[in-house]
Amino acid sequence: MAKILVVYYSTWGHVERMAQAVEAGAREVEGVSVTLKRVAETMPEATLTAIHAKTAQDAPLARP
């Protein structure tokens, strides 16, 4: 069985949606296991609020 890890970083949610599309497409392949994870945010909370970043994302954090 092939394993695919889709890791993304998304400030406003656009890349998150693309990563979800990649995940969905990969899941259509027989014999493939797909995991979706995101990179932890590095900007301060005040900055994220000021730029109206999308902070609520469902994918679990990727850990080294």
Secondary structure by P-SEA (a helix, b strand, c coil): cbbbbbbbccccaaaaaaaaaaaaaaaacccbbbbbbbccccccaaaaaaaccccccccccccc
